[in-house]
Amino acid sequence: MLLLIHLLLLSMLFTFSSAELSPEPGICYGQLGNDLPPPQKSLELIKTLKAKRVKIYDTSPQILQALRNTNIEVTIMVPNQLISNIARDQTFSNQWIQNNVAPFYPNTLIRYILVGNEVISTTNNQTWSNLVPAMRNIEHSLGIVGIHNIKIGTSHAMDILQTSFPPSKGEFRNDISDQVLKPMLEFLSKSESFFFFDVYPFFAWASDPKNINLDYALFKSKYIRFTDPGTGLVYTNLFDQMIDSVYFAMNRLGYPNVPIFIAETGWPNSGDGNQIGANIKNAATYNRNFIKRVTKKPAIGTPLRPGVVLQSFLFSLFNENQKLGLGTERHFGLFYPNGKKIYNINLSGKKSKHKKSRVPKNNSRRKRWCVVARGANVTLVAKALSYACSQGNGTCDLIQPGKKCYRPNSVLWDASYAFSSYWAQFKKTGGTCYFNGLATQTSKDPSDGSCEFQAVTI
């Protein structure tokens, strides 16, 4: 294993040139709010952060127009629901580029096109199989209009990993490893693009705060060290562990030289009353320490890939009041929608004066269950139920005929049981209570009689 690491490091020495990469994080500009300022005002706020790049989750012509002639690099996104059409129809792909890229480029400095957002986590396996073909078609469409310096990628969440701890055991899920991720890594390698990945130490820590030290998650730990028993590599923070587990997973598929681009990272500034650690003080600490780390010269990298510049986006520009899920989902912003900074921060890595943040008061923990959302389409719920049960670990054993949780002809009951079981088992590795919007969290125990639903303590 140590010899493998040495060879990997040597190969990467010639693959990446730190001088060509900008270490300052960009900012994610989400728009899921009904009280957000218009693009031109938002652009003024982006400039106060000293941001050199911005990521949007669509191709809003108003935002792309506002970003013209600003020298801010832009990442745009193909909506998840268009991926299959683009994969199957080159003409459709060509038209998408003609409508959404050609009118703005190059005056708007579009540098990356992400084909979907966390596609593996939020769509069905039919879309998964269309993901790489869609990426290829978008690249071909760019060539048709004479654009050759926009890179293609797609963003992933942590639940694409089957194993993430220790980092040297990092491995992609069996159901996507060879069928989806291996051809994707081949495409990214040949096109010299990046593996875009969303990294949230907050969620990993919040799922197991008894065993994961908060300072270790916030880049504050001075004395805590974790030594990977498989490699001897020493880790001083949770972020590095998460990144290296992905590197090791890519190594296992034979693609050690595809660089990672942090598509999202951050820490919530607030949340529901029982979501411990979600507060302004911790958000300011994590984000400031993250910026300080990735902008340090010479670059720090990670234990497996020391000295490699990690390009990144911080999430997010605003608190977004229309995002679904728990309270934290609506509280990752650096700004309130009225334009006021939630805490003092800039993305340049240069020191600035910081006011002391308020002391966190949310230290309680409660049980949560994952159940079918009210009004969910029963046909889609049935498909999500099938997915949850296919993940193994006895997820649906107790709802089989003859078992204590069996209810005949009750898709919604079965799905609620399966969703809770899935979330309880896979949350630590990135599993979510979402299921493409079909599931929701509840503090009310849905158990019935001798049938107990599995819960997550948060």
Salt bridges, closest charged atoms under 4 A:
GLU24 OE2 - LYS52 NZ 3.45
GLU44 OE1 - LYS41 NZ 3.98
ASP175 OD2 - ARG173 NH2 2.92
GLU186 OE2 - LYS190 NZ 3.18
ASP215 OD1 - LYS220 NZ 3.68
ASP240 OD2 - ARG293 NH2 2.49
GLU264 OE2 - LYS55 NZ 3.78
GLU329 OE1 - LYS323 NZ 3.71
ASP448 OD2 - ARG407 NH2 3.04
